Structures are given as C-alpha cells and as structure tokens.
Amino acid sequence: MLKEKFDLAGKVALVTGSTRGIGKAIGDAFEEYGAKVVRHNTKVCDLSDPAAIDAFFDGLEKSGMLPDILVANASIQAKIPWQEFPMDEAMREIQVNFLATLRMFQRCYPQMKARKWGRLIVVGSVNERRPHPDMCVYAATKSAQENLVRGIGRQVAAEGITVNNICPGVFYTDRNRDCLADPVYGPKVTAAIPMHDYAMPEDAAGAAVLLASDAGRYITGATIMVDGGLSIPG
C-alpha cells in the first residue's frame, strides 16, 4: 500500500529551473514515478518578467496542462556585500525568487481547489537559517518564501492542497562547482557540514517525491532540511 502512495501517474508537474541541477533531478524523479513533467528554463519563461509568467500559464491552461504539482525551484543570487547591493539587482532577486513564486501559486490554486488535490512546493536554501555574508538579499527572499509556505499552507490545508519548502544545503551544482573544486575553500565548506560531504542534485529528489505524492499528504507548512546537518545549531 505504501508503494502505491508514491505513484504520481496521471499528475502534471511543473518544475521551474528543471533542465539542470536540483530541478532536473526532481523532474527526473517525478517522471520515474509516473508524472508528466513540464520542463522550464528561462527560454521557456523568464521569471523576471511578470507578464511572461502570465503568458506562460495562459498557454498551460489552454493546453490542459495546468500543474497538479508545482515546484518553484528556479532562483537567482548575487554575491555582493549588503551595503553595496544595487537596488535593481535586489528587485530582480525579489521578483524571480519570491514574487514569481507567489504569482505561480495564484495561477495554480483555482484548479487545485476545484480538484481538492494539489501540491505547492518551493526549493529554498540553507541561507534561510544561515545567511551567507555576501548573499543577504538572496537569504531574505528565501525566508520570504518560507513564510509564504506557512501562511498559505494553513489556509488551504482543508482543500486537499499541501504547501511545503525543501531546504537544500551545499549541493554540487553548476552554481557551486567552482567553489567546491577549490583546493582550499572546498574542504573548508565540507568541514563545516556535519556529514563532511556535499550533496548531489538527486539527494533532493526523495523529499520532493514524498511531498508531491499521497505518501506526504499529511505534511504541510513544513520546511524539510536537506543539508547534511548544516543548519543544526552547534
């Protein structure tokens, strides 16, 4: 019976930023469990453009592909000291990382409510708990996402919709490859992780399948840390 609860057959899943890294691993896992996955990158829809988001969802609606499962994975970050952070870059991060998530939730919600089944998932960051000194704006947008998850999750739980946050730690992705390969900096990073190792993209996939499936139907408003213990106070 438990195995059947992980089955995603008949579900449509939209995973933003799903042509590489964590997003690709999540999309691959959803397909393995039977979902039809809509792959996204900036060429498909530029999340920094609010009009492009609505046009993209208009197209999904017309084609009968509005998602039953949404994973807001795509994000941007700039490593700049907070006192030097340009306002235009701050607004871009707020739009892509937070406002785009809000708008996509709004577009998915009516169908999920009508069907009494839906999964809204964000991919956050360990920066929510331990902000990098030069990524304070990025950390703030991820904290905003986490609050959105808890606020919406309480309101839609009785409608069969769960809202959750997967919070990765240090993952070996395109974004982190160079710094983790650095012979001095890389070992310092892994030494700070209780597991003394970084994660691979597929390490986030199990949590995503759980939260997207009926196996995770009683989990909502939660943040699932996938960080090797990095966020544990010590």
C-alpha positions as CSV (number, residue, x, y, z in Angstrom):
1,M,0.0,0.0,0.0
2,L,2.8,2.5,0.9
3,K,4.4,1.9,-2.5
4,E,1.2,2.9,-4.3
5,K,1.0,6.2,-2.3
6,F,4.2,7.4,-4.1
7,D,2.6,6.9,-7.5
8,L,2.3,10.1,-9.5
9,A,0.6,8.7,-12.6
10,G,-2.0,11.0,-14.0
11,K,-0.4,14.1,-12.4
12,V,1.1,17.0,-14.2
13,A,4.1,18.6,-12.5
14,L,5.7,21.9,-13.4
15,V,9.3,22.2,-12.1
16,T,10.9,25.6,-12.7
17,G,14.6,25.6,-13.5
18,S,14.3,21.9,-14.4
19,T,16.8,21.5,-17.2
20,R,19.8,21.1,-14.9
21,G,20.8,20.7,-11.2
22,I,18.3,20.1,-8.4
23,G,15.3,21.0,-10.6
24,K,16.3,18.4,-13.3
25,A,16.8,15.7,-10.6
26,I,13.4,16.5,-9.2
27,G,11.8,16.4,-12.6
28,D,13.5,13.1,-13.4
29,A,12.2,11.6,-10.2
30,F,8.7,12.7,-10.9
31,E,8.8,11.1,-14.3
32,E,10.2,7.9,-12.8
33,Y,7.1,7.8,-10.5
34,G,4.7,8.4,-13.4
35,A,4.1,12.2,-13.6
36,K,4.0,14.1,-16.8
37,V,6.6,16.8,-16.2
38,V,6.6,20.3,-17.8
39,R,10.3,21.3,-18.0
40,H,11.2,25.0,-17.6
41,N,14.1,27.3,-18.1
42,T,14.5,31.0,-18.9
43,K,13.9,30.3,-22.6
44,V,10.5,28.8,-21.8
45,C,9.5,31.6,-19.4
46,D,11.6,34.5,-17.9
47,L,10.5,34.7,-14.3
48,S,11.9,38.2,-14.0
49,D,9.1,39.3,-16.3
50,P,5.6,39.2,-14.6
51,A,3.9,39.4,-18.0
52,A,5.8,36.4,-19.2
53,I,4.7,34.3,-16.3
54,D,1.0,35.0,-17.0
55,A,1.5,34.3,-20.7
56,F,3.2,31.0,-19.9
57,F,0.4,29.9,-17.6
58,D,-2.2,31.1,-20.1
59,G,-0.6,28.6,-22.5
60,L,-0.6,25.8,-20.0
61,E,-4.3,26.4,-19.2
62,K,-5.3,26.4,-22.9
63,S,-3.4,23.1,-23.5
64,G,-4.9,21.5,-20.4
65,M,-1.5,21.3,-18.7
66,L,-2.0,23.5,-15.6
67,P,0.0,21.6,-13.0
68,D,-1.3,19.5,-10.1
69,I,2.2,19.8,-8.7
70,L,4.3,22.9,-8.8
71,V,7.9,23.0,-7.7
72,A,9.2,26.6,-7.6
73,N,12.9,25.7,-7.9
74,A,14.4,28.4,-10.1
75,S,16.2,31.3,-8.4
76,I,18.9,33.8,-8.8
77,Q,21.6,35.0,-6.4
78,A,24.4,37.6,-6.5
79,K,27.3,37.6,-4.0
80,I,27.6,41.3,-3.2
81,P,28.1,42.9,0.3
82,W,24.7,44.2,1.5
83,Q,25.9,47.8,1.8
84,E,27.0,47.8,-1.9
85,F,24.0,45.8,-3.2
86,P,22.4,47.6,-6.3
87,M,18.7,48.2,-5.9
88,D,18.0,47.0,-9.4
89,E,19.6,43.6,-8.7
90,A,17.8,43.4,-5.3
91,M,14.4,44.0,-7.1
92,R,15.4,41.3,-9.7
93,E,16.0,38.7,-7.0
94,I,12.8,39.7,-5.2
95,Q,10.9,39.2,-8.4
96,V,12.4,35.9,-9.5
97,N,12.8,34.3,-6.1
98,F,9.6,35.5,-4.3
99,L,7.1,37.3,-6.5
100,A,7.2,34.8,-9.3
101,T,6.5,32.1,-6.7
102,L,3.5,34.0,-5.4
103,R,2.1,34.5,-8.9
104,M,2.6,30.9,-9.9
105,F,0.8,29.8,-6.7
106,Q,-2.1,32.1,-7.5
107,R,-2.3,30.6,-11.1
108,C,-2.3,27.0,-9.9
109,Y,-4.6,27.4,-6.9
110,P,-8.1,27.6,-8.6
111,Q,-7.7,24.2,-10.4
112,M,-6.2,22.6,-7.3
113,K,-9.1,23.8,-5.2
114,A,-11.6,22.5,-7.7
115,R,-10.0,19.1,-7.8
116,K,-9.4,19.1,-4.0
117,W,-5.8,18.0,-4.6
118,G,-2.6,20.0,-5.2
119,R,1.0,20.3,-4.2
120,L,2.8,23.6,-4.0
121,I,6.5,23.2,-3.2
122,V,9.3,25.7,-3.1
123,V,13.0,24.9,-3.1
124,G,14.5,27.2,-0.5
125,S,18.1,27.4,0.8
126,V,20.1,26.8,4.0
127,N,20.7,30.5,3.7
128,E,17.2,30.9,5.3
129,R,18.8,29.7,8.5
130,R,22.5,30.6,8.0
131,P,22.8,33.6,5.6
132,H,26.0,33.9,3.6
133,P,27.5,37.3,4.5
134,D,27.5,38.3,0.8
135,M,24.1,36.9,0.0
136,C,21.8,38.7,2.5
137,V,19.3,39.7,-0.2
138,Y,19.1,36.1,-1.5
139,A,18.7,34.8,2.0
140,A,15.9,37.3,2.7
141,T,14.0,36.2,-0.5
142,K,14.2,32.6,0.6
143,S,13.0,33.5,4.1
144,A,10.1,35.2,2.5
145,Q,9.3,32.1,0.5
146,E,9.3,30.1,3.7
147,N,6.8,32.5,5.4
148,L,4.6,32.3,2.3
149,V,4.6,28.5,2.6
150,R,3.5,28.6,6.2
151,G,0.9,31.3,5.6
152,I,-0.7,29.7,2.6
153,G,-0.4,26.2,3.9
154,R,-2.6,27.0,6.9
155,Q,-5.3,28.4,4.7
156,V,-5.6,25.7,2.0
157,A,-4.9,22.5,4.0
158,A,-8.6,21.6,4.3
159,E,-8.9,21.8,0.5
160,G,-6.5,18.9,-0.1
161,I,-3.6,21.2,-1.0
162,T,-0.3,20.9,0.7
163,V,2.4,23.7,0.7
164,N,6.0,22.9,1.7
165,N,9.6,24.0,1.5
166,I,12.5,21.8,0.6
167,C,15.6,23.5,2.0
168,P,18.9,22.3,0.4
169,G,22.3,22.9,1.9
170,V,25.5,22.7,-0.1
171,F,24.8,20.9,-3.4
172,Y,27.3,20.1,-6.1
173,T,25.6,22.0,-9.0
174,D,26.7,24.4,-11.7
175,R,26.3,27.2,-9.2
176,N,28.7,25.7,-6.7
177,R,31.0,23.6,-8.8
178,D,33.9,26.1,-8.9
179,C,34.0,26.9,-5.2
180,L,33.7,23.3,-4.2
181,A,36.5,22.4,-6.6
182,D,38.8,25.0,-5.0
183,P,41.5,23.0,-3.1
184,V,41.4,25.5,-0.2
185,Y,37.8,26.7,0.0
186,G,36.2,23.4,-0.9
187,P,37.5,21.4,2.2
188,K,36.5,24.3,4.5
189,V,33.0,24.1,3.2
190,T,32.6,20.4,3.7
191,A,34.4,20.5,7.1
192,A,31.5,22.8,8.4
193,I,28.9,20.2,7.3
194,P,28.3,17.5,10.0
195,M,28.2,14.8,7.3
196,H,31.6,16.2,5.9
197,D,30.3,15.9,2.4
198,Y,28.3,18.0,-0.1
199,A,25.0,16.8,-1.7
200,M,24.3,15.8,-5.2
201,P,21.2,17.0,-7.1
202,E,19.4,13.7,-6.7
203,D,19.6,14.0,-2.9
204,A,16.7,16.4,-3.0
205,A,14.6,14.2,-5.2
206,G,13.4,11.8,-2.5
207,A,12.0,14.7,-0.4
208,A,10.3,16.1,-3.5
209,V,8.6,12.8,-4.4
210,L,7.4,12.4,-0.8
211,L,5.9,15.9,-0.6
212,A,4.4,15.6,-4.1
213,S,2.7,12.3,-3.6
214,D,-0.1,10.9,-1.4
215,A,2.6,9.4,0.9
216,G,3.2,13.0,2.1
217,R,-0.5,14.1,2.2
218,Y,-0.3,14.9,6.0
219,I,2.8,17.2,5.7
220,T,2.1,20.8,5.1
221,G,3.6,24.2,6.0
222,A,6.8,22.3,6.7
223,T,10.4,23.0,5.9
224,I,12.4,19.8,5.1
225,M,16.1,20.4,5.6
226,V,18.3,18.5,3.1
227,D,21.6,19.9,4.3
228,G,23.6,17.1,5.9
229,G,23.0,18.7,9.3
230,L,24.5,22.1,8.4
231,S,21.5,24.0,9.9
232,I,21.7,22.1,13.2
233,P,22.7,24.6,16.0
234,G,26.0,23.8,17.4
